[in-house]
Amino acid sequence: TWRGNANQWLRNAAAAGVATGSKPVPGAIVAFSGRGYNPYYGHVGIVVDIDGDDIIVKDMNYRRLNEVTVRRIPTNNSTIRGYIYVD
C-alpha cells in the first residue's frame, strides 16, 4: 500500500492512512534507522512476539543478503522509529 525504501515506510504508511505508533504488538512491522542500519535504505522487520521488555523480530538481510534472522531487541532501543499496524 505504500512505496519507498524501508526508512520511508513508517511515514508513507501513516500518509496512506495505515495505523502507526510507538507500541509494539505481535504482527506489527517495526521500522529501524540509525547505528547498525543502512542510512540510505533503513530496515524493517516483523514483531513475532513480546517477551518482557524485549521484542522478538523476524527480518531478512540484517546480517547478510537473503538471510532470515530472528532477533531479540529491547523495546527502548534507540534505533526503533515506530511500528506499522497491519492486519
PyMOL Python script that loads the backbone (N, CA, C, O; Angstrom):
from pymol import cmd

cmd.read_pdbstr("""\
ATOM      1  N   THR A   1       0.811  -1.200   0.000  1.00  0.00           N
ATOM      2  CA  THR A   1       0.000   0.000   0.000  1.00  0.00           C
ATOM      3  C   THR A   1       0.849   1.255   0.000  1.00  0.00           C
ATOM      4  O   THR A   1       0.387   2.312  -0.430  1.00  0.00           O
ATOM      5  N   TRP A   2       2.051   1.162   0.463  1.00  0.00           N
ATOM      6  CA  TRP A   2       2.949   2.308   0.457  1.00  0.00           C
ATOM      7  C   TRP A   2       4.234   1.908  -0.250  1.00  0.00           C
ATOM      8  O   TRP A   2       4.553   0.724  -0.365  1.00  0.00           O
ATOM      9  N   ARG A   3       4.951   2.887  -0.713  1.00  0.00           N
ATOM     10  CA  ARG A   3       6.158   2.623  -1.501  1.00  0.00           C
ATOM     11  C   ARG A   3       7.363   3.273  -0.843  1.00  0.00           C
ATOM     12  O   ARG A   3       7.238   4.053   0.102  1.00  0.00           O
ATOM     13  N   GLY A   4       8.548   2.927  -1.374  1.00  0.00           N
ATOM     14  CA  GLY A   4       9.768   3.555  -0.897  1.00  0.00           C
ATOM     15  C   GLY A   4      10.683   2.566  -0.209  1.00  0.00           C
ATOM     16  O   GLY A   4      10.350   1.392  -0.046  1.00  0.00           O
ATOM     17  N   ASN A   5      11.828   3.055   0.187  1.00  0.00           N
ATOM     18  CA  ASN A   5      12.773   2.247   0.955  1.00  0.00           C
ATOM     19  C   ASN A   5      12.242   2.057   2.369  1.00  0.00           C
ATOM     20  O   ASN A   5      11.323   2.756   2.795  1.00  0.00           O
ATOM     21  N   ALA A   6      12.822   1.118   3.084  1.00  0.00           N
ATOM     22  CA  ALA A   6      12.351   0.791   4.432  1.00  0.00           C
ATOM     23  C   ALA A   6      12.323   2.024   5.341  1.00  0.00           C
ATOM     24  O   ALA A   6      11.438   2.141   6.189  1.00  0.00           O
ATOM     25  N   ASN A   7      13.277   2.942   5.174  1.00  0.00           N
ATOM     26  CA  ASN A   7      13.298   4.126   6.040  1.00  0.00           C
ATOM     27  C   ASN A   7      12.166   5.106   5.722  1.00  0.00           C
ATOM     28  O   ASN A   7      12.004   6.102   6.427  1.00  0.00           O
ATOM     29  N   GLN A   8      11.392   4.843   4.686  1.00  0.00           N
ATOM     30  CA  GLN A   8      10.245   5.684   4.329  1.00  0.00           C
ATOM     31  C   GLN A   8       8.907   5.021   4.672  1.00  0.00           C
ATOM     32  O   GLN A   8       7.859   5.664   4.606  1.00  0.00           O
ATOM     33  N   TRP A   9       8.944   3.754   5.031  1.00  0.00           N
ATOM     34  CA  TRP A   9       7.697   3.009   5.242  1.00  0.00           C
ATOM     35  C   TRP A   9       6.819   3.622   6.324  1.00  0.00           C
ATOM     36  O   TRP A   9       5.615   3.772   6.119  1.00  0.00           O
ATOM     37  N   LEU A  10       7.388   3.977   7.466  1.00  0.00           N
ATOM     38  CA  LEU A  10       6.591   4.486   8.586  1.00  0.00           C
ATOM     39  C   LEU A  10       5.828   5.741   8.171  1.00  0.00           C
ATOM     40  O   LEU A  10       4.618   5.834   8.373  1.00  0.00           O
ATOM     41  N   ARG A  11       6.529   6.686   7.601  1.00  0.00           N
ATOM     42  CA  ARG A  11       5.905   7.939   7.166  1.00  0.00           C
ATOM     43  C   ARG A  11       4.896   7.692   6.040  1.00  0.00           C
ATOM     44  O   ARG A  11       3.795   8.244   6.056  1.00  0.00           O
ATOM     45  N   ASN A  12       5.275   6.864   5.068  1.00  0.00           N
ATOM     46  CA  ASN A  12       4.388   6.610   3.934  1.00  0.00           C
ATOM     47  C   ASN A  12       3.142   5.825   4.340  1.00  0.00           C
ATOM     48  O   ASN A  12       2.059   6.061   3.805  1.00  0.00           O
ATOM     49  N   ALA A  13       3.291   4.902   5.274  1.00  0.00           N
ATOM     50  CA  ALA A  13       2.128   4.151   5.761  1.00  0.00           C
ATOM     51  C   ALA A  13       1.151   5.095   6.461  1.00  0.00           C
ATOM     52  O   ALA A  13      -0.056   5.035   6.230  1.00  0.00           O
ATOM     53  N   ALA A  14       1.686   5.968   7.321  1.00  0.00           N
ATOM     54  CA  ALA A  14       0.824   6.926   8.022  1.00  0.00           C
ATOM     55  C   ALA A  14       0.111   7.835   7.022  1.00  0.00           C
ATOM     56  O   ALA A  14      -1.078   8.116   7.174  1.00  0.00           O
ATOM     57  N   ALA A  15       0.835   8.292   6.002  1.00  0.00           N
ATOM     58  CA  ALA A  15       0.244   9.166   4.987  1.00  0.00           C
ATOM     59  C   ALA A  15      -0.847   8.448   4.195  1.00  0.00           C
ATOM     60  O   ALA A  15      -1.778   9.083   3.700  1.00  0.00           O
ATOM     61  N   ALA A  16      -0.733   7.125   4.077  1.00  0.00           N
ATOM     62  CA  ALA A  16      -1.733   6.334   3.360  1.00  0.00           C
ATOM     63  C   ALA A  16      -2.911   5.944   4.249  1.00  0.00           C
ATOM     64  O   ALA A  16      -3.830   5.258   3.803  1.00  0.00           O
ATOM     65  N   GLY A  17      -2.881   6.383   5.511  1.00  0.00           N
ATOM     66  CA  GLY A  17      -3.987   6.092   6.420  1.00  0.00           C
ATOM     67  C   GLY A  17      -3.845   4.792   7.192  1.00  0.00           C
ATOM     68  O   GLY A  17      -4.792   4.354   7.845  1.00  0.00           O
ATOM     69  N   VAL A  18      -2.674   4.167   7.127  1.00  0.00           N
ATOM     70  CA  VAL A  18      -2.419   2.937   7.871  1.00  0.00           C
ATOM     71  C   VAL A  18      -2.014   3.328   9.294  1.00  0.00           C
ATOM     72  O   VAL A  18      -1.244   4.269   9.488  1.00  0.00           O
ATOM     73  N   ALA A  19      -2.532   2.607  10.279  1.00  0.00           N
ATOM     74  CA  ALA A  19      -2.238   2.921  11.676  1.00  0.00           C
ATOM     75  C   ALA A  19      -0.749   2.711  11.977  1.00  0.00           C
ATOM     76  O   ALA A  19      -0.161   1.704  11.583  1.00  0.00           O
ATOM     77  N   THR A  20      -0.158   3.672  12.675  1.00  0.00           N
ATOM     78  CA  THR A  20       1.229   3.586  13.128  1.00  0.00           C
ATOM     79  C   THR A  20       1.289   4.026  14.576  1.00  0.00           C
ATOM     80  O   THR A  20       0.350   4.635  15.088  1.00  0.00           O
ATOM     81  N   GLY A  21       2.399   3.715  15.237  1.00  0.00           N
ATOM     82  CA  GLY A  21       2.527   4.143  16.615  1.00  0.00           C
ATOM     83  C   GLY A  21       3.839   3.705  17.226  1.00  0.00           C
ATOM     84  O   GLY A  21       4.761   3.285  16.527  1.00  0.00           O
ATOM     85  N   SER A  22       3.908   3.810  18.549  1.00  0.00           N
ATOM     86  CA  SER A  22       5.149   3.519  19.270  1.00  0.00           C
ATOM     87  C   SER A  22       5.054   2.287  20.165  1.00  0.00           C
ATOM     88  O   SER A  22       6.004   1.960  20.876  1.00  0.00           O
ATOM     89  N   LYS A  23       3.911   1.605  20.130  1.00  0.00           N
ATOM     90  CA  LYS A  23       3.729   0.419  20.966  1.00  0.00           C
ATOM     91  C   LYS A  23       3.897  -0.852  20.142  1.00  0.00           C
ATOM     92  O   LYS A  23       3.221  -1.025  19.128  1.00  0.00           O
ATOM     93  N   PRO A  24       4.797  -1.746  20.570  1.00  0.00           N
ATOM     94  CA  PRO A  24       4.953  -2.991  19.812  1.00  0.00           C
ATOM     95  C   PRO A  24       3.788  -3.942  20.062  1.00  0.00           C
ATOM     96  O   PRO A  24       3.311  -4.082  21.188  1.00  0.00           O
ATOM     97  N   VAL A  25       3.339  -4.591  18.993  1.00  0.00           N
ATOM     98  CA  VAL A  25       2.345  -5.643  19.092  1.00  0.00           C
ATOM     99  C   VAL A  25       2.737  -6.742  18.106  1.00  0.00           C
ATOM    100  O   VAL A  25       3.273  -6.450  17.036  1.00  0.00           O
ATOM    101  N   PRO A  26       2.477  -7.992  18.451  1.00  0.00           N
ATOM    102  CA  PRO A  26       2.790  -9.067  17.508  1.00  0.00           C
ATOM    103  C   PRO A  26       2.097  -8.842  16.160  1.00  0.00           C
ATOM    104  O   PRO A  26       0.915  -8.502  16.104  1.00  0.00           O
ATOM    105  N   GLY A  27       2.842  -9.036  15.097  1.00  0.00           N
ATOM    106  CA  GLY A  27       2.325  -8.844  13.752  1.00  0.00           C
ATOM    107  C   GLY A  27       2.611  -7.477  13.169  1.00  0.00           C
ATOM    108  O   GLY A  27       2.452  -7.268  11.967  1.00  0.00           O
ATOM    109  N   ALA A  28       3.033  -6.538  14.013  1.00  0.00           N
ATOM    110  CA  ALA A  28       3.340  -5.195  13.513  1.00  0.00           C
ATOM    111  C   ALA A  28       4.675  -5.199  12.779  1.00  0.00           C
ATOM    112  O   ALA A  28       5.551  -6.016  13.060  1.00  0.00           O
ATOM    113  N   ILE A  29       4.815  -4.284  11.845  1.00  0.00           N
ATOM    114  CA  ILE A  29       6.096  -4.039  11.191  1.00  0.00           C
ATOM    115  C   ILE A  29       6.847  -3.031  12.046  1.00  0.00           C
ATOM    116  O   ILE A  29       6.300  -1.984  12.391  1.00  0.00           O
ATOM    117  N   VAL A  30       8.078  -3.328  12.386  1.00  0.00           N
ATOM    118  CA  VAL A  30       8.907  -2.400  13.151  1.00  0.00           C
ATOM    119  C   VAL A  30       9.897  -1.756  12.193  1.00  0.00           C
ATOM    120  O   VAL A  30      10.553  -2.446  11.412  1.00  0.00           O
ATOM    121  N   ALA A  31      10.004  -0.433  12.253  1.00  0.00           N
ATOM    122  CA  ALA A  31      10.911   0.317  11.388  1.00  0.00           C
ATOM    123  C   ALA A  31      12.136   0.748  12.188  1.00  0.00           C
ATOM    124  O   ALA A  31      12.022   1.261  13.301  1.00  0.00           O
ATOM    125  N   PHE A  32      13.303   0.530  11.599  1.00  0.00           N
ATOM    126  CA  PHE A  32      14.574   0.872  12.233  1.00  0.00           C
ATOM    127  C   PHE A  32      15.337   1.882  11.389  1.00  0.00           C
ATOM    128  O   PHE A  32      15.198   1.906  10.166  1.00  0.00           O
ATOM    129  N   SER A  33      16.137   2.709  12.037  1.00  0.00           N
ATOM    130  CA  SER A  33      17.159   3.504  11.358  1.00  0.00           C
ATOM    131  C   SER A  33      18.166   3.924  12.417  1.00  0.00           C
ATOM    132  O   SER A  33      17.872   3.929  13.612  1.00  0.00           O
ATOM    133  N   GLY A  34      19.338   4.270  11.961  1.00  0.00           N
ATOM    134  CA  GLY A  34      20.390   4.677  12.884  1.00  0.00           C
ATOM    135  C   GLY A  34      21.540   3.696  12.874  1.00  0.00           C
ATOM    136  O   GLY A  34      21.708   2.928  11.927  1.00  0.00           O
ATOM    137  N   ARG A  35      22.322   3.724  13.919  1.00  0.00           N
ATOM    138  CA  ARG A  35      23.533   2.913  14.004  1.00  0.00           C
ATOM    139  C   ARG A  35      23.237   1.426  13.758  1.00  0.00           C
ATOM    140  O   ARG A  35      22.361   0.838  14.393  1.00  0.00           O
ATOM    141  N   GLY A  36      23.983   0.840  12.827  1.00  0.00           N
ATOM    142  CA  GLY A  36      23.828  -0.568  12.503  1.00  0.00           C
ATOM    143  C   GLY A  36      22.898  -0.836  11.325  1.00  0.00           C
ATOM    144  O   GLY A  36      22.759  -1.975  10.879  1.00  0.00           O
ATOM    145  N   TYR A  37      22.264   0.218  10.828  1.00  0.00           N
ATOM    146  CA  TYR A  37      21.335   0.063   9.706  1.00  0.00           C
ATOM    147  C   TYR A  37      21.766   0.966   8.561  1.00  0.00           C
ATOM    148  O   TYR A  37      22.291   2.057   8.781  1.00  0.00           O
ATOM    149  N   ASN A  38      21.542   0.510   7.356  1.00  0.00           N
ATOM    150  CA  ASN A  38      21.933   1.273   6.179  1.00  0.00           C
ATOM    151  C   ASN A  38      21.223   2.626   6.179  1.00  0.00           C
ATOM    152  O   ASN A  38      19.993   2.670   6.200  1.00  0.00           O
ATOM    153  N   PRO A  39      21.974   3.731   6.156  1.00  0.00           N
ATOM    154  CA  PRO A  39      21.338   5.053   6.232  1.00  0.00           C
ATOM    155  C   PRO A  39      20.497   5.398   5.004  1.00  0.00           C
ATOM    156  O   PRO A  39      19.570   6.201   5.099  1.00  0.00           O
ATOM    157  N   TYR A  40      20.808   4.805   3.864  1.00  0.00           N
ATOM    158  CA  TYR A  40      20.048   5.099   2.657  1.00  0.00           C
ATOM    159  C   TYR A  40      18.742   4.313   2.602  1.00  0.00           C
ATOM    160  O   TYR A  40      17.704   4.856   2.226  1.00  0.00           O
ATOM    161  N   TYR A  41      18.793   3.032   2.975  1.00  0.00           N
ATOM    162  CA  TYR A  41      17.626   2.152   2.846  1.00  0.00           C
ATOM    163  C   TYR A  41      16.818   1.994   4.123  1.00  0.00           C
ATOM    164  O   TYR A  41      15.605   1.796   4.053  1.00  0.00           O
ATOM    165  N   GLY A  42      17.449   2.073   5.283  1.00  0.00           N
ATOM    166  CA  GLY A  42      16.754   1.772   6.519  1.00  0.00           C
ATOM    167  C   GLY A  42      16.541   0.273   6.652  1.00  0.00           C
ATOM    168  O   GLY A  42      17.184  -0.509   5.951  1.00  0.00           O
ATOM    169  N   HIS A  43      15.643  -0.138   7.547  1.00  0.00           N
ATOM    170  CA  HIS A  43      15.400  -1.559   7.762  1.00  0.00           C
ATOM    171  C   HIS A  43      14.041  -1.738   8.426  1.00  0.00           C
ATOM    172  O   HIS A  43      13.615  -0.892   9.212  1.00  0.00           O
ATOM    173  N   VAL A  44      13.365  -2.828   8.115  1.00  0.00           N
ATOM    174  CA  VAL A  44      12.109  -3.191   8.760  1.00  0.00           C
ATOM    175  C   VAL A  44      12.133  -4.676   9.106  1.00  0.00           C
ATOM    176  O   VAL A  44      12.901  -5.449   8.535  1.00  0.00           O
ATOM    177  N   GLY A  45      11.297  -5.050  10.030  1.00  0.00           N
ATOM    178  CA  GLY A  45      11.112  -6.443  10.407  1.00  0.00           C
ATOM    179  C   GLY A  45       9.700  -6.631  10.921  1.00  0.00           C
ATOM    180  O   GLY A  45       8.920  -5.680  10.984  1.00  0.00           O
ATOM    181  N   ILE A  46       9.375  -7.855  11.287  1.00  0.00           N
ATOM    182  CA  ILE A  46       8.055  -8.181  11.827  1.00  0.00           C
ATOM    183  C   ILE A  46       8.205  -8.541  13.301  1.00  0.00           C
ATOM    184  O   ILE A  46       9.073  -9.335  13.664  1.00  0.00           O
ATOM    185  N   VAL A  47       7.372  -7.966  14.141  1.00  0.00           N
ATOM    186  CA  VAL A  47       7.344  -8.333  15.557  1.00  0.00           C
ATOM    187  C   VAL A  47       6.618  -9.669  15.655  1.00  0.00           C
ATOM    188  O   VAL A  47       5.429  -9.752  15.349  1.00  0.00           O
ATOM    189  N   VAL A  48       7.324 -10.715  16.078  1.00  0.00           N
ATOM    190  CA  VAL A  48       6.686 -12.022  16.190  1.00  0.00           C
ATOM    191  C   VAL A  48       6.263 -12.330  17.614  1.00  0.00           C
ATOM    192  O   VAL A  48       5.412 -13.190  17.840  1.00  0.00           O
ATOM    193  N   ASP A  49       6.862 -11.619  18.591  1.00  0.00           N
ATOM    194  CA  ASP A  49       6.495 -11.856  19.988  1.00  0.00           C
ATOM    195  C   ASP A  49       7.022 -10.710  20.829  1.00  0.00           C
ATOM    196  O   ASP A  49       7.896  -9.952  20.406  1.00  0.00           O
ATOM    197  N   ILE A  50       6.473 -10.603  22.025  1.00  0.00           N
ATOM    198  CA  ILE A  50       6.955  -9.652  23.021  1.00  0.00           C
ATOM    199  C   ILE A  50       7.292 -10.461  24.262  1.00  0.00           C
ATOM    200  O   ILE A  50       6.477 -11.258  24.727  1.00  0.00           O
ATOM    201  N   ASP A  51       8.478 -10.261  24.797  1.00  0.00           N
ATOM    202  CA  ASP A  51       8.952 -11.007  25.957  1.00  0.00           C
ATOM    203  C   ASP A  51       9.506 -10.010  26.969  1.00  0.00           C
ATOM    204  O   ASP A  51      10.661  -9.594  26.877  1.00  0.00           O
ATOM    205  N   GLY A  52       8.679  -9.636  27.925  1.00  0.00           N
ATOM    206  CA  GLY A  52       9.090  -8.653  28.918  1.00  0.00           C
ATOM    207  C   GLY A  52       9.350  -7.312  28.258  1.00  0.00           C
ATOM    208  O   GLY A  52       8.458  -6.740  27.632  1.00  0.00           O
ATOM    209  N   ASP A  53      10.574  -6.806  28.396  1.00  0.00           N
ATOM    210  CA  ASP A  53      10.948  -5.525  27.809  1.00  0.00           C
ATOM    211  C   ASP A  53      11.615  -5.674  26.449  1.00  0.00           C
ATOM    212  O   ASP A  53      12.236  -4.732  25.956  1.00  0.00           O
ATOM    213  N   ASP A  54      11.492  -6.844  25.842  1.00  0.00           N
ATOM    214  CA  ASP A  54      12.103  -7.107  24.539  1.00  0.00           C
ATOM    215  C   ASP A  54      11.034  -7.459  23.509  1.00  0.00           C
ATOM    216  O   ASP A  54       9.968  -7.979  23.837  1.00  0.00           O
ATOM    217  N   ILE A  55      11.356  -7.156  22.255  1.00  0.00           N
ATOM    218  CA  ILE A  55      10.544  -7.660  21.151  1.00  0.00           C
ATOM    219  C   ILE A  55      11.377  -8.716  20.428  1.00  0.00           C
ATOM    220  O   ILE A  55      12.602  -8.618  20.348  1.00  0.00           O
ATOM    221  N   ILE A  56      10.693  -9.712  19.911  1.00  0.00           N
ATOM    222  CA  ILE A  56      11.327 -10.728  19.080  1.00  0.00           C
ATOM    223  C   ILE A  56      10.965 -10.359  17.643  1.00  0.00           C
ATOM    224  O   ILE A  56       9.790 -10.312  17.277  1.00  0.00           O
ATOM    225  N   VAL A  57      11.983 -10.100  16.845  1.00  0.00           N
ATOM    226  CA  VAL A  57      11.796  -9.607  15.481  1.00  0.00           C
ATOM    227  C   VAL A  57      12.316 -10.634  14.487  1.00  0.00           C
ATOM    228  O   VAL A  57      13.401 -11.188  14.662  1.00  0.00           O
ATOM    229  N   LYS A  58      11.543 -10.879  13.456  1.00  0.00           N
ATOM    230  CA  LYS A  58      11.989 -11.704  12.338  1.00  0.00           C
ATOM    231  C   LYS A  58      12.202 -10.757  11.164  1.00  0.00           C
ATOM    232  O   LYS A  58      11.322  -9.970  10.815  1.00  0.00           O
ATOM    233  N   ASP A  59      13.378 -10.847  10.564  1.00  0.00           N
ATOM    234  CA  ASP A  59      13.679  -9.964   9.447  1.00  0.00           C
ATOM    235  C   ASP A  59      14.598 -10.657   8.453  1.00  0.00           C
ATOM    236  O   ASP A  59      15.019 -11.795   8.660  1.00  0.00           O
ATOM    237  N   MET A  60      14.894  -9.962   7.393  1.00  0.00           N
ATOM    238  CA  MET A  60      15.753 -10.517   6.347  1.00  0.00           C
ATOM    239  C   MET A  60      16.769  -9.455   5.953  1.00  0.00           C
ATOM    240  O   MET A  60      16.482  -8.259   5.990  1.00  0.00           O
ATOM    241  N   ASN A  61      17.950  -9.904   5.580  1.00  0.00           N
ATOM    242  CA  ASN A  61      19.027  -9.030   5.109  1.00  0.00           C
ATOM    243  C   ASN A  61      19.638  -8.173   6.220  1.00  0.00           C
ATOM    244  O   ASN A  61      20.305  -7.181   5.926  1.00  0.00           O
ATOM    245  N   TYR A  62      19.428  -8.529   7.474  1.00  0.00           N
ATOM    246  CA  TYR A  62      20.062  -7.779   8.562  1.00  0.00           C
ATOM    247  C   TYR A  62      21.548  -8.125   8.648  1.00  0.00           C
ATOM    248  O   TYR A  62      22.405  -7.242   8.629  1.00  0.00           O
ATOM    249  N   ARG A  63      21.835  -9.405   8.742  1.00  0.00           N
ATOM    250  CA  ARG A  63      23.220  -9.848   8.884  1.00  0.00           C
ATOM    251  C   ARG A  63      23.909  -9.990   7.528  1.00  0.00           C
ATOM    252  O   ARG A  63      25.057  -9.585   7.348  1.00  0.00           O
ATOM    253  N   ARG A  64      23.188 -10.567   6.593  1.00  0.00           N
ATOM    254  CA  ARG A  64      23.723 -10.701   5.226  1.00  0.00           C
ATOM    255  C   ARG A  64      22.555 -10.880   4.260  1.00  0.00           C
ATOM    256  O   ARG A  64      21.448 -11.241   4.659  1.00  0.00           O
ATOM    257  N   LEU A  65      22.824 -10.621   2.997  1.00  0.00           N
ATOM    258  CA  LEU A  65      21.807 -10.671   1.955  1.00  0.00           C
ATOM    259  C   LEU A  65      21.138 -12.042   1.896  1.00  0.00           C
ATOM    260  O   LEU A  65      21.809 -13.074   1.909  1.00  0.00           O
ATOM    261  N   ASN A  66      19.816 -12.036   1.834  1.00  0.00           N
ATOM    262  CA  ASN A  66      18.968 -13.226   1.707  1.00  0.00           C
ATOM    263  C   ASN A  66      18.962 -14.134   2.930  1.00  0.00           C
ATOM    264  O   ASN A  66      18.495 -15.269   2.842  1.00  0.00           O
ATOM    265  N   GLU A  67      19.464 -13.669   4.058  1.00  0.00           N
ATOM    266  CA  GLU A  67      19.419 -14.462   5.286  1.00  0.00           C
ATOM    267  C   GLU A  67      18.289 -13.958   6.183  1.00  0.00           C
ATOM    268  O   GLU A  67      18.183 -12.761   6.447  1.00  0.00           O
ATOM    269  N   VAL A  68      17.447 -14.883   6.647  1.00  0.00           N
ATOM    270  CA  VAL A  68      16.382 -14.562   7.594  1.00  0.00           C
ATOM    271  C   VAL A  68      16.945 -14.721   9.004  1.00  0.00           C
ATOM    272  O   VAL A  68      17.573 -15.732   9.316  1.00  0.00           O
ATOM    273  N   THR A  69      16.719 -13.725   9.848  1.00  0.00           N
ATOM    274  CA  THR A  69      17.175 -13.785  11.240  1.00  0.00           C
ATOM    275  C   THR A  69      16.000 -13.581  12.179  1.00  0.00           C
ATOM    276  O   THR A  69      15.000 -12.962  11.817  1.00  0.00           O
ATOM    277  N   VAL A  70      16.131 -14.102  13.372  1.00  0.00           N
ATOM    278  CA  VAL A  70      15.189 -13.852  14.463  1.00  0.00           C
ATOM    279  C   VAL A  70      16.030 -13.256  15.581  1.00  0.00           C
ATOM    280  O   VAL A  70      16.988 -13.871  16.049  1.00  0.00           O
ATOM    281  N   ARG A  71      15.656 -12.041  16.006  1.00  0.00           N
ATOM    282  CA  ARG A  71      16.479 -11.307  16.961  1.00  0.00           C
ATOM    283  C   ARG A  71      15.649 -10.803  18.130  1.00  0.00           C
ATOM    284  O   ARG A  71      14.454 -10.540  18.000  1.00  0.00           O
ATOM    285  N   ARG A  72      16.308 -10.675  19.274  1.00  0.00           N
ATOM    286  CA  ARG A  72      15.705 -10.099  20.488  1.00  0.00           C
ATOM    287  C   ARG A  72      16.230  -8.674  20.609  1.00  0.00           C
ATOM    288  O   ARG A  72      17.441  -8.454  20.622  1.00  0.00           O
ATOM    289  N   ILE A  73      15.321  -7.709  20.699  1.00  0.00           N
ATOM    290  CA  ILE A  73      15.698  -6.301  20.740  1.00  0.00           C
ATOM    291  C   ILE A  73      14.944  -5.622  21.883  1.00  0.00           C
ATOM    292  O   ILE A  73      13.728  -5.783  21.989  1.00  0.00           O
ATOM    293  N   PRO A  74      15.630  -4.872  22.733  1.00  0.00           N
ATOM    294  CA  PRO A  74      14.932  -4.139  23.799  1.00  0.00           C
ATOM    295  C   PRO A  74      13.940  -3.133  23.208  1.00  0.00           C
ATOM    296  O   PRO A  74      14.234  -2.481  22.207  1.00  0.00           O
ATOM    297  N   THR A  75      12.787  -3.014  23.822  1.00  0.00           N
ATOM    298  CA  THR A  75      11.766  -2.096  23.303  1.00  0.00           C
ATOM    299  C   THR A  75      12.216  -0.637  23.375  1.00  0.00           C
ATOM    300  O   THR A  75      11.675   0.212  22.666  1.00  0.00           O
ATOM    301  N   ASN A  76      13.199  -0.340  24.224  1.00  0.00           N
ATOM    302  CA  ASN A  76      13.681   1.041  24.320  1.00  0.00           C
ATOM    303  C   ASN A  76      14.906   1.286  23.438  1.00  0.00           C
ATOM    304  O   ASN A  76      15.587   2.298  23.605  1.00  0.00           O
ATOM    305  N   ASN A  77      15.197   0.385  22.511  1.00  0.00           N
ATOM    306  CA  ASN A  77      16.340   0.539  21.608  1.00  0.00           C
ATOM    307  C   ASN A  77      16.158   1.807  20.773  1.00  0.00           C
ATOM    308  O   ASN A  77      15.102   2.017  20.176  1.00  0.00           O
ATOM    309  N   SER A  78      17.193   2.648  20.736  1.00  0.00           N
ATOM    310  CA  SER A  78      17.089   3.952  20.075  1.00  0.00           C
ATOM    311  C   SER A  78      16.972   3.859  18.554  1.00  0.00           C
ATOM    312  O   SER A  78      16.663   4.863  17.912  1.00  0.00           O
ATOM    313  N   THR A  79      17.207   2.693  17.958  1.00  0.00           N
ATOM    314  CA  THR A  79      17.084   2.571  16.504  1.00  0.00           C
ATOM    315  C   THR A  79      15.653   2.285  16.053  1.00  0.00           C
ATOM    316  O   THR A  79      15.360   2.336  14.858  1.00  0.00           O
ATOM    317  N   ILE A  80      14.771   1.988  16.987  1.00  0.00           N
ATOM    318  CA  ILE A  80      13.362   1.743  16.647  1.00  0.00           C
ATOM    319  C   ILE A  80      12.683   3.086  16.405  1.00  0.00           C
ATOM    320  O   ILE A  80      12.645   3.945  17.286  1.00  0.00           O
ATOM    321  N   ARG A  81      12.152   3.254  15.203  1.00  0.00           N
ATOM    322  CA  ARG A  81      11.469   4.521  14.849  1.00  0.00           C
ATOM    323  C   ARG A  81       9.971   4.445  15.064  1.00  0.00           C
ATOM    324  O   ARG A  81       9.319   5.475  15.237  1.00  0.00           O
ATOM    325  N   GLY A  82       9.414   3.244  15.056  1.00  0.00           N
ATOM    326  CA  GLY A  82       7.983   3.095  15.270  1.00  0.00           C
ATOM    327  C   GLY A  82       7.471   1.816  14.653  1.00  0.00           C
ATOM    328  O   GLY A  82       8.234   1.003  14.131  1.00  0.00           O
ATOM    329  N   TYR A  83       6.178   1.655  14.723  1.00  0.00           N
ATOM    330  CA  TYR A  83       5.521   0.417  14.297  1.00  0.00           C
ATOM    331  C   TYR A  83       4.399   0.734  13.328  1.00  0.00           C
ATOM    332  O   TYR A  83       3.719   1.754  13.446  1.00  0.00           O
ATOM    333  N   ILE A  84       4.221  -0.151  12.376  1.00  0.00           N
ATOM    334  CA  ILE A  84       3.105  -0.077  11.430  1.00  0.00           C
ATOM    335  C   ILE A  84       2.183  -1.243  11.751  1.00  0.00           C
ATOM    336  O   ILE A  84       2.610  -2.397  11.749  1.00  0.00           O
ATOM    337  N   TYR A  85       0.922  -0.944  12.026  1.00  0.00           N
ATOM    338  CA  TYR A  85      -0.036  -1.969  12.431  1.00  0.00           C
ATOM    339  C   TYR A  85      -0.821  -2.448  11.214  1.00  0.00           C
ATOM    340  O   TYR A  85      -1.626  -1.715  10.639  1.00  0.00           O
ATOM    341  N   VAL A  86      -0.567  -3.680  10.845  1.00  0.00           N
ATOM    342  CA  VAL A  86      -1.215  -4.256   9.663  1.00  0.00           C
ATOM    343  C   VAL A  86      -2.069  -5.441  10.079  1.00  0.00           C
ATOM    344  O   VAL A  86      -1.864  -6.019  11.146  1.00  0.00           O
ATOM    345  N   ASP A  87      -3.019  -5.798   9.241  1.00  0.00           N
ATOM    346  CA  ASP A  87      -3.887  -6.950   9.534  1.00  0.00           C
ATOM    347  C   ASP A  87      -3.219  -8.230   9.147  1.00  0.00           C
ATOM    348  O   ASP A  87      -3.797  -9.304   9.318  1.00  0.00           O
TER     349      ASP A  87
END
""", "prot")
cmd.dss("prot")
cmd.show_as("cartoon", "prot")
cmd.util.cbc("prot")
cmd.orient("prot")
